Amino acid sequence: MNANDLSKNHDIALLLLRIGVGIVFIFAGWGKLTGIEGVQQFFGNIGIPLAGIMAWVVALIEFVGGIMVLIGFKARIPNILLAIIMVVAFFTTKLGDFSITAANVRVDILMFLITVSLAIMGSGGISLDAKMGKRE
């Protein structure tokens, strides 16, 4: 395997990670946007300051950020924001009084690690940024 093959494999791996993360957060954000009143109430119940505003902020970051990650457009910033959301979600919902399941914890940890990895590595060669000549 030569360096060109490794680079191509690297780009394919980043694309697959972006597809997975993008889809997960697009659906999560859409769910919040279409049920924003419930999200606002939930955020208030768990003590998040400015719950009404923060529900919108999180929903928009998840939805728009998910799209940006999926297409590979300036994806480092949304990946950092999504990683922060995962940390806050972990500490507010998994370590609080809520019923904790191993599956929920694993998903949060996995999404955190993938978003951090994508923030570090960028979108790769199969991305909108690469097509625009602005590879991150």
C-alpha positions as CSV (number, residue, x, y, z in Angstrom):
1,M,0.0,0.0,0.0
2,N,1.5,3.3,-1.1
3,A,1.0,6.8,0.4
4,N,-1.7,7.6,-2.2
5,D,-3.7,4.6,-1.2
6,L,-3.4,5.5,2.5
7,S,-4.5,9.1,1.7
8,K,-7.5,7.8,-0.2
9,N,-8.4,5.4,2.7
10,H,-8.0,8.2,5.2
11,D,-10.4,10.4,3.2
12,I,-13.0,7.5,2.9
13,A,-12.7,6.9,6.6
14,L,-13.3,10.6,7.4
15,L,-16.3,10.6,5.0
16,L,-17.9,7.6,6.7
17,L,-17.4,9.2,10.1
18,R,-18.9,12.4,8.8
19,I,-21.9,10.6,7.4
20,G,-22.6,8.8,10.6
21,V,-22.1,11.9,12.8
22,G,-24.0,14.1,10.4
23,I,-27.0,11.9,10.2
24,V,-27.2,11.4,14.0
25,F,-27.1,15.1,14.7
26,I,-29.4,16.1,11.9
27,F,-32.1,13.8,13.3
28,A,-31.4,14.8,16.9
29,G,-31.6,18.5,15.9
30,W,-34.7,18.1,13.8
31,G,-36.4,16.2,16.7
32,K,-35.6,19.1,19.0
33,L,-36.7,21.8,16.5
34,T,-40.0,20.1,16.0
35,G,-40.6,19.6,19.7
36,I,-38.9,22.7,21.0
37,E,-41.4,23.3,23.8
38,G,-40.6,19.9,25.3
39,V,-36.9,20.5,25.0
40,Q,-37.3,23.9,26.7
41,Q,-39.2,22.3,29.6
42,F,-36.7,19.5,29.9
43,F,-33.7,21.9,29.9
44,G,-35.5,23.9,32.6
45,N,-36.2,20.8,34.7
46,I,-32.5,19.8,34.7
47,G,-31.3,23.3,35.6
48,I,-29.8,24.5,32.4
49,P,-29.7,28.4,32.5
50,L,-31.8,30.3,30.0
51,A,-33.5,27.0,29.1
52,G,-35.7,28.5,26.5
53,I,-32.9,30.1,24.5
54,M,-30.5,27.2,25.1
55,A,-33.0,24.7,23.7
56,W,-33.0,26.7,20.4
57,V,-29.2,27.0,20.4
58,V,-28.6,23.3,20.9
59,A,-31.3,22.3,18.4
60,L,-29.8,24.6,15.7
61,I,-26.2,23.6,16.4
62,E,-27.2,19.9,16.1
63,F,-29.3,20.4,13.0
64,V,-27.1,22.9,11.1
65,G,-23.9,21.5,12.5
66,G,-25.0,18.0,11.4
67,I,-25.5,19.3,7.9
68,M,-22.1,21.0,7.9
69,V,-20.4,17.9,9.1
70,L,-22.2,15.7,6.6
71,I,-21.2,17.8,3.6
72,G,-17.7,18.7,5.0
73,F,-18.2,22.4,5.0
74,K,-16.2,24.3,7.7
75,A,-16.8,21.2,9.8
76,R,-14.2,21.8,12.5
77,I,-16.3,24.4,14.3
78,P,-19.5,22.5,14.4
79,N,-17.6,19.4,15.6
80,I,-16.2,21.3,18.5
81,L,-19.6,22.7,19.4
82,L,-21.2,19.2,19.0
83,A,-18.5,17.7,21.3
84,I,-19.3,20.4,23.9
85,I,-23.0,19.5,23.7
86,M,-22.1,15.8,24.2
87,V,-20.1,16.7,27.4
88,V,-22.9,18.8,28.8
89,A,-25.5,16.1,27.9
90,F,-23.4,13.5,29.6
91,F,-22.9,15.4,32.8
92,T,-26.5,16.8,33.0
93,T,-28.5,13.7,32.0
94,K,-26.2,10.7,32.5
95,L,-24.7,11.6,35.9
96,G,-27.9,13.2,37.4
97,D,-31.0,11.5,38.8
98,F,-31.9,10.0,35.4
99,S,-32.0,6.3,34.7
100,I,-28.6,5.5,33.2
101,T,-28.1,2.7,30.7
102,A,-24.8,1.5,29.4
103,A,-26.1,1.9,25.8
104,N,-26.8,5.6,26.4
105,V,-23.5,6.3,28.0
106,R,-21.6,4.5,25.2
107,V,-23.4,6.5,22.5
108,D,-22.6,9.8,24.2
109,I,-18.9,8.9,24.7
110,L,-18.6,7.6,21.2
111,M,-20.2,10.7,19.7
112,F,-17.9,12.9,21.8
113,L,-14.8,11.0,20.7
114,I,-15.8,11.0,17.0
115,T,-16.6,14.8,17.0
116,V,-13.3,15.6,18.7
117,S,-11.4,13.4,16.2
118,L,-13.2,15.1,13.2
119,A,-12.4,18.5,14.7
120,I,-8.7,17.6,14.9
121,M,-8.5,15.8,11.5
122,G,-10.8,18.0,9.5
123,S,-13.2,17.0,6.8
124,G,-10.8,15.2,4.5
125,G,-10.5,15.1,0.7
126,I,-14.0,14.0,0.0
127,S,-15.7,17.2,1.3
128,L,-17.2,20.4,0.1
129,D,-14.2,22.3,1.5
130,A,-11.9,20.1,-0.6
131,K,-14.0,20.7,-3.7
132,M,-13.8,24.4,-3.1
133,G,-10.0,24.2,-2.7
134,K,-10.2,25.1,1.0
135,R,-9.4,21.7,2.5
136,E,-9.3,22.0,6.3
